[in-house]
Amino acid sequence: MQEVEVVVAHHERATLRVGEVFLKVDTDQTRTDVEVEAMALAPIPTPEVLWRRPPVLALAALPGTALGRLGEPSTAPPAAWAAAGAAARMLHDAPLPPWPGRSLAEIASHLDGECEWLVTNDVLAADVVTRNRRVAEAALRPWTPVFMHGDLQVTHVFLDGDEITGVIDWSEAAQGDALFDLATLTLGHPEHLDDVVAGYGTDVDREVIRAWWSLRSLRAVRWLVEHGFDPWPEVAVLRSQL
């Protein structure tokens, strides 16, 4: 008999694995709508949709292993990171999805609210928040929108050797900043930024990527705490920016 593995679970979403099938349960079907449509539009490998019966989405497991985990050293070779960068470039060169992403004003407003919460609740030292808020400012500039994955963290990129077998978790996909995806991919793994950029195939503004590291981490800590997750990897990123 196959066992049921709880991959992730909180009060909004849960993902279960039963053999070679992932069952995603989401209280917000809009997120699932985006995920299904984004996977259909993406020019890179994605999981096969087996069936959908709201609130459950069934996806086939991808072959291979994840590129890494936030907070842990990656054992993947440089060629694997370069392959991830090449996949990101292929996605960013694709036609835009028909739905917009967050505006600059929305991102800035949310960031300010999160910074205030972190200091008011004594979650992080004020100087850590202030310094990272200053670094994050470089990301708050106009960009040419691309087809952005929106949550391209290392655990969502699967490889077999040096070849991408698929990218999972597309519920945040939208029109957005290409450098946000590259920053998310290298968050906590700055030593692999050169490999990712080499695979991406064009030079990028590394200060903006560094700014997105701060911005994403500042925005993530509260959500992680309130949903029962340990935010120490993001906190480590913020402290490393000092």
N, C-alpha and C positions, 0 to 999 in steps of 0.2 A: 504494500500500500504506500502511495506517495505521501510524503509529509507536506504540510502547509508551512511555508516560511514567511514570516512577517518581515518584509524588506524595510518598510517605513510606515509609521502610523501616527497620526495626530487627529485633532478633532475636525479638521477640514478634509483630509485625504488619507487613504491607506493604500499600500501596494503589497500584494501577496504573491508569492511564487508557489506554484503547484507543478512540479516537474519542469517541463519546458514552456510553461505558460505563466505569464504575469497577469494578474487581475488587479486593475486600478479602479478604486472606488473613490469618487469625488462628489462632494456636495454641490459643487458649482459646475453645471454641465457646460457653461460657456468655455471654461478651461479645456474641457474634453473636446468640444467642438473645434477649438483652435488647434489642439494637439493633432487631431485626426486630419484636419485640412492641411496643416503645416507639413505633416509627414507625406501627404500626397503630393505636395508642391515641391518639396525639397529635392535637389538634384544629387544628394548623397544618400548612402544606405541608411534605412530606418527600420524599426521593427515591423513585421507583418501584422496588420490588424486582423485578428481571427474572427471576432464578433463584438458587437456592442449592444448591450441591453441596459440602458440607463438605470442606475448610476454606475454600472460596471462596464469597463473597457478591457477586453482580453487581447493581449499582445504576445506574439511568439518571442521566446528568448533569443538573444543574439549570440552567435558563436564568439569565442575569444574571451578576453578579459579586459577590465577597465584600465584606462591609461594610468590611473593612480587614485589616491585619496587625499583630500585636503588634510594637512596636518601630519602626513606621513611621507617619507622619502619615496620617490618613484623609482622603480627598478626598470622601467621601460627605457630602451636605448634612444639616443638622439634621433635616429631615423623614424621612430614611432611618433615622437613629438613633432617632427617635421611633417609627417603624414597628417597629423591632426591640423596643423597649420594650413596644409594644402586643402583639406576638406573644408575648413572655414572659408578659405578664399573662394572655393567653388560655390559654396552657399551664398556668399556675399555678392558674387557676380550674377546670381540668378535673378529673374524678375521679382519685383517686390510682391509680398503678399498683399491682399486687398485691404487689410485692416491696419490702422496706424498703431504706433507704440506710444509710450508716454512722452509728453512734451518736456522741453527744458524747464519750463515753469513748474510743472508737476514734480519733476525730479528734485529740483532745488527746494521746493516747499517741503517735500517729504524728508529730504536730507536735514533741513533745519529742525524739523520736528523730532527726528530721531536723535540728533545731537543734543537737543534740549533734554530729552528723556534720559539719555545716558548720563548726563551730568546731574540732573535733578534727583535721579534715583541712585546716585553714587555707584553706578555700574563700572564706569571708567574714570580715571583721573581727568580733571578738566584740561590739563595740558596735553594729554594724549588726544582728546577729542578736538581741541582747538587746533593743534598742529595738523591733524588729519583732515579737518574741515578746510584748512588753508590749502593743503595739497590737493584735495578733491576739486577745488575751484577750477583747475585746469581742464577738467572733463566737461565743465558746464559751458560749452561753446557750441555754435552751430555745427552740424555735420551733414554730410550727404547721406540720406538714409539708404540702408541695404536690407536684404533679407537676413535678419538677425535671429539666431537661435534663442537668445535671451537668458539661457541658463547653462552655458556650455562649460560646465565644470568637468574636472577630469574623470569623475565617476560616471559621467554620461557618455563618454567616448570609448567605444570598444574596438579592440584590435586583435588580430591574429598575426603574431610576429610584427611586421612593420606595416601591415595593411589594415585600413579601417574596415571593420565589419558592420559598423552601424553607430548611430547616435540616437540616444533615447531622451525622453522627457521634453517634449516640444510645447508644453502648455504656455510658455512665456514667449514663444516666437512672435515676431512682429517686425514692423519697419523700425530700424534703430541704428545705433552707432556701431560700425564694424569693430572699433577698438574696444568696445565693451565686451564683445565675445572673446577677443584675444586676451583681455585682462582677466576675464572669468576663467578661461582655460589655464592661465599661468598663475592664478591667485595661490599664494603659498609655495609656488615653485618658480621663483624668479630666475633660478639657474638654467631653466629650460626656455626662457624667452627668446634667446638667439636661435634655438632650434625651430621654434614655432614660426618666427619671422622668416627664417630661411625657407621653410615650407610654404609660407604664405606668399612669398615671391615678390614682395615689394617692401620698401622701407616704410616704417611706421613711426609715429611720434611716441617715443617711449615715456616721455613725461606725462602724456595723456593716459597711457596705459597704467602708469604708476598712480595717477590721480583716480582712475577707476578702481584700482585695488583699495584705496582708502574709502572711496565713496560706497562701493558695494559692501565693504565690511561694516562701515558705520550704519548702513541701512539694514544689515542682516542681524546684528546682535540682538535687538529687541525681539524680533520675530522668533529667533532661536530660543531665547529664554522663555518666552510666553508659550511656546509649543513643546517645551520639555526637552530641548536639545542643549548640548554643551557648546557654548560659543567660543571656547578657547582657541580654536584654529584662527577664527576671524580676529579675535583679540590679539593673538600673536602677530598677525599681519599688521594690525594697527600699531602695535608697539615697535615693530621692525621699521616702520616708516619714520620714526623719530631720528 
